[in-house]
Amino acid sequence: MNETNVNTEQNIALIDCLLLFLEKWRCWVAVGILFAVLVSGLKYSLDMREYQNLKNHVDEVKFETELMSQSETPFYQALTQYSRWMDRRSYFNNSFIMKVDAAREHRLVLRYYVKAKKGSDTDVNTIGNYYTTLTSDNVFLKKMADAMAISGENQYIRELISINPLQQEVAAADTKGTAFTVLTILVNDADRTRIRNTVTEYLYSVRDKLSKVMGDFTIELISTEEAVVDNQARINSQMEAYTAMLRSENAFFEQYNAMTNTEREELNQILMGGEVEKWLENARLTTGDAETVSDTTEDHENEDGIVEEMDPLTASGTKAPKPSFKILFAVLGFFVGIFLYAAAFLFRLLTDTRIRNEKEIQMLTGVRSYGGIYEYPYKSLPARFAHCRMVYNLRHKKAGRPEMDAKKTALAIAARAGHIKAEGVSLITLGKSGIWEERILSRQKKILSEERNLEVRRIRADQGVSSINEDDFRTMPPAVIVLLSGITTPAMVSNLLLRLEEYDIPVVGTEFLEGA
């Protein structure tokens, strides 16, 4: 009876592991080169980015310095006065307030009263305050422009309308209220009725939305007044706006006359191209950073005692690293790649449960092994690149002579069978065998049957024990277990040994095959 003792934990021989790693030297060298390129390329990219950022900083500082030096020139002053002149003229020409006859200013005053419904706790003061913010509501302003027959979009329409709360609160038994006025300055012979209806309708539409949030309330128009006033404050503001426009115009022409012909031509190009604001914006940004620029642009004396302006980047003590390929980072990347490959290789080796050589068979099963038959198994170009034939032959010293080893193993099996007085043996292959394995086994079968007169039965267990039927076990002669490289697992061996023990079938031994 067989004593089955299968150790499912594989022990990896250090020398074999090292030789297997060396066998794949082309792989880890390729990975090392790849990481050398990646790490050195990443370092170069970072250096280039830093270099470019610092270079851009230097260019910006130089540009700002040039603009700052221009900010005190008649050229800059002329552009500044021109911009102010255009802004003030645009306001004076387009603002309705500037066109109103302030001595006879026509006003339409609408008073509205907001009150909470009986039994409601609505905060009408908050609602009244909300209505005063409608002068910032673009939809409301658009409707008012239509009501006053003002075509197109005009940013000055809000100057004609003001909404102000009245300091009034009426309290009854269970209601309270507040009031506010909508004052509209009339222009273009505006239709008073249309304005009143527009304001009232819009306030009602807002009430419907507010009621859902603030609570139920009512709003009603309680009075409509129209007045003509002599607005002295308006007259003064109109005169000040006109005076400011003329002052900017005169200042511009004073600066323009002080410029040279070349400066005038350049200024005329900027004015014709409409790039005044862009030019001034750059100059304003520079003026705002004047202190920073002056701190980074210091002067120093050279060896001849001549004062020179230092480069801002040099003055700040910062130097842009010139991008270059650094061999140190390439070497570092190479060894990082090898380390990562070695870690992945070791992990794969530890998690791979397949049997790799004949030494593992005896450690796993305790059954005698007749050795292994090896022939370099890698035929495809990628596999041949990954596995060095010279190191493979060093790992398996008998590799390359499968016919001789097959005969030697067959004779050893025959001797063992004669010792136990067996009339035959069964060659059981655990796993699906290929052409090379079948050729080796056919050679052994011929030697055992013709030269040693043993009955040889070939049993193929492609899927393990499940591939062998019960009848085969009942009539099976002593077994020789054939393990295939990269296919047979310890579990398959364990299951087979248990079944052989169950049927009292002696195990002659094992052999290991690895080939193409």
C-alpha positions in Angstrom: 0.0 0.0 0.0 1.3 3.5 -0.9 1.8 6.0 1.9 0.5 9.3 0.4 2.2 12.3 1.9 1.9 15.3 -0.5 3.4 18.6 0.7 1.3 21.3 -1.1 3.8 24.1 0.0 6.5 24.4 -2.6 10.0 25.1 -1.5 12.0 27.2 -4.0 15.7 26.5 -4.2 17.7 29.7 -4.1 20.1 28.7 -6.7 17.4 27.5 -9.1 15.5 30.8 -8.5 18.7 32.8 -9.3 19.4 30.8 -12.4 15.7 31.2 -13.6 16.1 35.0 -13.0 19.3 35.0 -15.0 17.7 33.0 -17.7 15.4 36.0 -18.3 18.2 38.5 -18.3 17.1 40.0 -21.6 13.7 40.9 -20.0 14.9 42.7 -17.0 17.6 44.5 -19.0 14.8 45.7 -21.4 12.7 46.8 -18.4 15.7 48.6 -16.9 16.4 50.4 -20.2 12.7 51.4 -20.4 12.7 52.8 -16.9 16.0 54.5 -17.6 14.4 56.3 -20.5 11.2 57.1 -18.6 13.0 58.5 -15.4 15.5 60.5 -17.3 12.9 61.8 -19.7 10.6 62.7 -16.8 13.5 64.6 -15.1 14.3 66.4 -18.4 10.6 67.3 -18.8 10.4 68.8 -15.3 13.6 70.7 -15.8 12.4 72.0 -19.1 9.1 73.1 -17.5 10.9 74.9 -14.7 13.3 76.4 -17.2 10.5 77.7 -19.4 8.6 79.1 -16.4 11.6 81.0 -15.2 12.4 82.2 -18.7 8.8 83.4 -19.1 9.1 85.2 -15.7 12.3 87.0 -16.9 10.5 88.0 -20.1 7.5 89.3 -18.2 9.7 91.3 -15.8 11.6 92.8 -18.8 8.3 93.7 -20.5 6.8 95.2 -17.3 10.0 97.2 -16.8 9.7 98.6 -20.3 6.1 99.5 -19.8 6.8 101.1 -16.4 9.4 103.3 -18.0 6.8 104.3 -20.6 4.2 105.2 -18.0 5.9 108.6 -17.2 6.2 109.6 -20.9 3.9 112.0 -22.8 2.9 109.0 -24.9 1.4 107.2 -21.8 -0.1 110.4 -20.4 -1.8 111.1 -23.8 -3.3 107.7 -24.0 -4.6 108.0 -20.4 -6.2 111.4 -21.0 -7.7 110.1 -24.3 -9.3 107.1 -22.5 -10.8 109.4 -19.9 -12.0 111.8 -22.5 -13.7 109.0 -24.5 -15.3 107.5 -21.3 -16.7 110.9 -20.2 -17.9 111.9 -23.6 -19.7 108.5 -24.0 -21.4 109.0 -20.7 -22.4 112.6 -21.5 -23.8 111.7 -24.9 -25.6 108.5 -24.0 -26.8 109.1 -20.4 -30.5 110.2 -20.2 -29.8 112.1 -17.1 -27.5 114.4 -19.0 -30.3 115.1 -21.5 -33.0 115.9 -19.0 -34.1 119.5 -18.6 -33.2 119.7 -15.0 -34.9 123.1 -14.6 -38.2 121.4 -15.5 -37.7 117.8 -14.6 -40.8 115.7 -15.1 -41.4 113.0 -12.5 -43.9 110.2 -12.1 -44.3 109.0 -8.5 -46.2 105.7 -7.9 -46.9 104.7 -4.3 -47.5 101.1 -3.4 -48.7 99.5 -0.2 -47.8 96.0 0.9 -49.7 94.3 3.7 -49.9 90.8 5.0 -53.1 88.9 4.8 -55.2 88.6 8.0 -53.8 85.9 10.3 -50.5 85.7 8.4 -47.1 86.3 10.0 -45.5 87.5 6.7 -42.6 90.0 7.2 -43.8 92.8 4.9 -40.7 95.0 5.7 -38.5 92.4 4.2 -40.8 92.2 1.1 -40.7 96.0 0.8 -36.9 96.0 1.0 -36.8 93.4 -1.7 -38.9 95.5 -4.1 -36.4 98.3 -3.7 -33.8 96.1 -5.4 -35.7 95.8 -8.7 -33.5 98.6 -10.2 -30.9 95.9 -10.6 -33.3 93.5 -12.3 -32.5 93.4 -16.0 -35.9 92.1 -16.9 -37.6 95.0 -15.1 -35.3 97.5 -16.7 -36.0 96.1 -20.2 -39.8 96.4 -19.6 -39.4 100.0 -18.4 -37.3 100.9 -21.4 -40.0 99.5 -23.7 -42.6 101.5 -21.7 -40.6 104.7 -22.1 -40.1 104.0 -25.9 -36.3 103.7 -25.5 -35.0 101.4 -28.2 -32.1 99.0 -27.9 -30.2 98.1 -24.8 -29.0 101.1 -22.7 -27.0 100.8 -19.6 -28.1 104.2 -18.3 -31.8 103.4 -18.0 -31.5 102.6 -14.3 -30.6 106.3 -13.7 -34.1 107.2 -14.5 -35.7 104.9 -12.0 -35.5 104.8 -8.2 -37.4 102.7 -5.7 -37.4 103.9 -2.1 -39.1 102.6 1.1 -41.4 104.9 3.1 -40.9 104.8 6.8 -44.5 103.9 7.5 -46.0 100.8 9.1 -49.8 100.4 9.6 -50.9 98.0 12.3 -54.4 96.7 12.8 -55.7 93.9 14.9 -54.0 91.2 12.9 -52.4 92.9 9.9 -49.5 95.2 9.3 -48.1 96.9 6.2 -45.4 99.0 4.6 -45.1 101.3 1.6 -42.6 102.2 -1.0 -42.4 104.6 -4.0 -41.4 104.1 -7.6 -40.0 107.4 -9.0 -39.5 107.6 -12.7 -37.9 110.6 -14.5 -39.9 111.0 -17.8 -38.0 111.4 -21.1 -39.1 111.4 -24.7 -42.7 112.4 -23.8 -43.2 109.0 -22.2 -46.7 107.5 -21.9 -47.5 107.8 -18.2 -50.3 105.3 -18.3 -48.1 102.7 -20.0 -45.3 103.2 -17.4 -47.8 102.9 -14.5 -49.3 99.7 -15.9 -45.8 98.2 -16.6 -44.6 98.8 -13.1 -47.8 97.5 -11.5 -47.9 94.4 -13.6 -44.3 93.5 -12.9 -44.8 94.1 -9.1 -47.8 91.8 -9.2 -45.8 89.1 -11.0 -43.1 89.3 -8.4 -45.8 89.1 -5.7 -46.9 85.7 -7.0 -43.3 84.3 -6.7 -42.6 85.9 -3.3 -45.9 84.6 -1.8 -44.7 81.0 -2.2 -41.6 81.8 -0.1 -42.4 84.7 2.2 -46.1 84.0 2.9 -49.3 85.4 1.5 -49.6 89.2 1.1 -51.2 91.8 -1.1 -49.8 94.8 -3.0 -51.8 97.7 -4.3 -51.2 101.1 -6.0 -52.4 103.7 -3.5 -51.5 106.9 -5.4 -50.1 108.3 -8.6 -48.5 111.7 -8.7 -46.8 113.7 -11.5 -44.6 116.7 -10.7 -42.3 119.2 -12.5 -39.4 120.3 -10.3 -36.4 122.6 -10.6 -33.6 120.2 -9.7 -30.6 122.3 -9.0 -28.5 119.3 -7.9 -29.1 117.8 -11.3 -28.1 121.0 -13.1 -24.8 121.0 -11.1 -24.0 117.4 -11.9 -24.7 118.0 -15.6 -22.3 121.0 -15.6 -19.6 119.0 -13.7 -19.8 116.1 -16.2 -19.5 118.5 -19.2 -16.6 120.3 -17.6 -14.8 117.1 -16.8 -15.2 116.0 -20.4 -13.7 119.3 -21.7 -10.9 119.0 -19.2 -9.9 115.6 -20.4 -10.1 116.7 -24.0 -7.8 119.7 -23.4 -5.3 117.5 -21.4 -5.1 115.0 -24.2 -4.3 117.6 -26.8 -1.7 119.2 -24.5 0.1 115.9 -24.2 -0.4 115.2 -27.9 1.3 118.5 -28.9 4.2 117.7 -26.6 5.0 114.5 -28.4 7.4 113.9 -31.2 6.3 113.1 -34.7 7.3 109.5 -34.3 5.3 109.2 -31.1 2.3 110.8 -32.7 2.4 108.3 -35.6 2.6 105.4 -33.1 -0.2 106.9 -31.1 -2.4 107.4 -34.2 -1.9 103.7 -35.0 -3.0 102.7 -31.6 -6.1 105.0 -31.7 -7.0 103.8 -35.2 -6.6 100.1 -34.2 -8.8 100.5 -31.1 -6.1 99.1 -28.8 -6.1 101.9 -26.2 -7.6 100.0 -23.4 -5.4 96.9 -24.0 -2.3 99.1 -24.0 -3.3 101.0 -20.8 -4.3 97.8 -19.0 -0.8 96.4 -19.5 0.7 99.6 -18.3 -1.7 99.7 -15.2 -0.7 96.1 -14.2 2.9 97.1 -14.5 2.4 100.3 -12.4 0.7 98.2 -9.7 3.8 95.9 -9.6 6.3 98.7 -9.7 7.6 98.1 -6.2 8.1 94.4 -7.0 9.9 95.1 -10.2 12.2 97.7 -8.6 13.1 95.2 -5.9 14.2 92.5 -8.4 16.1 94.9 -10.7 19.1 96.1 -8.8 22.3 97.7 -10.1 25.8 96.5 -9.5 29.3 97.5 -10.5 31.2 95.3 -12.9 34.9 94.7 -12.8 35.6 98.0 -14.6 33.6 100.0 -12.0 30.8 100.6 -14.5 27.2 100.4 -13.0 25.1 97.8 -14.9 21.5 96.8 -14.4 21.3 93.3 -13.1 19.0 90.7 -14.7 15.9 90.3 -12.4 16.4 86.5 -12.3 20.0 86.8 -11.3 19.3 89.5 -8.7 16.7 87.3 -7.0 19.2 84.6 -6.7 17.3 82.1 -8.9 18.9 80.4 -11.8 17.0 78.3 -14.3 18.5 74.8 -14.6 19.5 74.2 -18.2 17.7 71.1 -19.3 20.0 68.2 -20.2 20.2 64.5 -20.1 21.5 63.4 -16.7 23.2 59.9 -16.6 22.5 59.7 -12.9 18.8 59.6 -13.4 19.2 57.1 -16.2 21.2 54.8 -14.0 18.6 55.3 -11.2 15.8 54.5 -13.5 17.6 51.4 -14.8 18.0 49.9 -11.3 14.4 50.9 -10.3 13.2 49.0 -13.4 15.2 45.9 -12.5 14.0 46.1 -8.9 10.4 46.3 -10.0 10.9 43.4 -12.4 12.6 41.3 -9.7 9.7 42.0 -7.3 7.1 41.0 -10.0 9.2 37.9 -10.9 9.4 36.8 -7.2 5.7 37.3 -6.7 4.9 35.3 -9.8 7.3 32.5 -8.7 5.7 32.3 -5.2 2.1 32.2 -6.5 2.7 29.8 -9.3 1.7 26.3 -8.1 2.8 24.4 -11.2 5.7 22.0 -10.9 8.9 23.3 -12.6 11.5 20.5 -12.2 12.1 17.0 -11.0 13.5 18.2 -7.7 10.2 19.6 -6.6 8.5 16.2 -7.3 10.3 14.4 -4.5 9.9 17.3 -2.1 6.2 17.4 -2.8 5.3 13.7 -2.9 8.1 11.7 -1.2 7.9 9.4 -4.2 11.1 8.4 -6.0 11.8 10.5 -9.0 13.7 9.0 -12.0 14.8 12.5 -13.0 13.8 14.8 -15.7 14.1 14.9 -19.5 14.8 18.4 -20.8 15.0 20.0 -24.2 15.0 23.8 -24.7 11.2 24.3 -25.0 10.9 27.8 -26.4 10.4 28.1 -30.2 8.6 31.4 -30.8 10.7 34.6 -31.2 9.3 36.4 -28.0 9.8 33.2 -25.9 13.4 32.7 -27.2 14.1 36.4 -26.5 12.8 36.0 -22.9 14.7 32.8 -22.1 18.4 32.6 -22.7 19.3 29.1 -24.1 22.8 29.2 -22.6 21.5 29.8 -19.0 18.8 27.3 -19.6 21.4 24.6 -20.4 23.3 25.7 -17.3 20.1 25.2 -15.2 19.5 21.8 -16.7 22.8 20.2 -17.3 21.2 17.2 -19.1 19.3 19.4 -21.5 19.7 18.7 -25.2 19.9 14.9 -25.0 16.3 13.7 -24.6 16.7 10.4 -26.5 19.6 9.3 -24.2 17.8 10.4 -21.0 14.5 8.7 -22.1 16.3 5.4 -22.5 18.1 5.8 -19.2 14.9 6.5 -17.4 13.1 3.7 -19.1 15.8 1.2 -18.0 15.6 2.5 -14.4 11.8 2.0 -14.4 12.2 -1.5 -15.8 14.7 -2.4 -13.1 12.3 -1.2 -10.4 9.4 -3.1 -12.0 11.5 -6.3 -12.0 12.4 -5.7 -8.4 8.7 -5.7 -7.3 8.1 -8.6 -9.8 5.6 -6.5 -11.9 4.7 -7.8 -15.3 3.8 -4.4 -16.6 3.6 -0.7 -15.9 1.3 2.1 -16.7 2.6 5.5 -17.9 0.1 8.1 -16.5 0.6 11.7 -17.9 -1.0 14.3 -15.7 -2.0 17.1 -18.0 -2.4 17.4 -21.8 0.8 16.2 -23.5 2.2 17.6 -26.7 4.0 16.1 -29.7 7.4 16.2 -28.0 6.1 14.5 -24.9 4.4 11.8 -26.9 7.6 11.1 -28.8 9.6 10.7 -25.6 6.9 8.4 -24.1 6.6 6.3 -27.2 10.4 5.8 -27.1 10.2 4.7 -23.5 7.2 2.4 -24.2 9.2 0.7 -27.0 12.2 0.1 -24.7 10.1 -1.3 -21.9 8.0 -3.6 -24.1 10.6 -4.8 -26.6 13.8 -4.8 -24.6 12.4 -5.6 -21.1 9.2 -7.5 -22.1 6.9 -5.4 -19.9 3.3 -4.7 -20.7 3.0 -0.9 -21.0 -0.3 0.8 -20.7 -0.5 4.5 -21.7 -3.1 6.5 -19.6 -3.8 10.1 -20.5 -5.2 12.2 -17.6 -5.5 15.5 -19.4 -7.8 16.9 -16.7 -6.3 15.0 -13.8 -7.9 12.0 -12.0 -11.3 12.9 -13.4 -10.0 11.8 -16.8 -9.4 8.2 -15.6 -12.4 5.9 -15.4 -13.0 3.2 -12.7 -12.3 0.3 -15.0 -8.8 1.6 -15.7 -8.1 1.7 -11.9 -9.3 -1.8 -11.4 -7.0 -3.3 -14.0 -4.1 -0.8 -13.8 -0.5 -2.3 -13.4 2.0 -0.5 -11.1 2.1 3.2 -12.0 4.7 5.6 -13.3 3.5 9.2 -12.9 4.7 11.5 -15.7 4.6 15.2 -14.8 4.6 17.8 -17.5 6.4 21.1 -17.1 4.1 24.1 -16.6 1.0 21.9 -16.7 1.0 19.5 -13.8 0.1 20.9 -10.3 0.6 19.5 -6.8 -3.1 19.1 -6.4 -3.3 16.8 -9.5 -0.5 14.7 -8.1 -2.1 14.5 -4.7 -5.5 13.4 -6.1 -3.9 10.7 -8.2 -1.9 9.3 -5.3 -5.0 9.1 -3.2 -6.8 7.1 -5.9 -3.9 4.8 -6.5 -3.7 4.1 -2.7 -7.5 3.5 -2.7 -7.0 0.7 -5.3 -3.7 -0.6 -3.8 -1.8 0.2 -7.0 1.9 0.5 -6.4 3.7 3.6 -7.6 7.0 2.7 -9.3 8.1 6.3 -9.4 7.8 9.6 -11.3 9.5 11.4 -14.1 9.5 15.0 -15.3 9.3 16.2 -19.0 10.0 19.6 -20.3 10.4 20.3 -24.0 8.9 21.9 -27.1 
